[in-house]
């Protein structure tokens, strides 16, 4: 997925350098993106939504989250995931787990439905670009 940002400034003169405006815009977009991902990430324990961080370089801002299970939450597992088959045990006769206060032994489970929080977040990020440009231009445009 690519996000292309086209910034046009008409009838305005930059009082500061274009580089400073670019840095402010990148920082604002990174802040918006991180905030939206934190808001939209499912919060059963809250661990996944608390572990977003921004990595800054000269021309980019990377929003990362190394929580290992988030791809499964977003894309789904079992019959809802990419392989579309039930989850079965590999080395035992049954799956064994505790859920909702009960102990379970099952030969297979359907899996988890996808939450698609990444797609929802990216759509909101794209809608927030205009406001990020306005915020970044404060004090930069005459």
Order of alpha helices (4+ residues) and beta strands (2+ residues): alpha-beta-beta-alpha-beta-beta-beta-beta-alpha-alpha
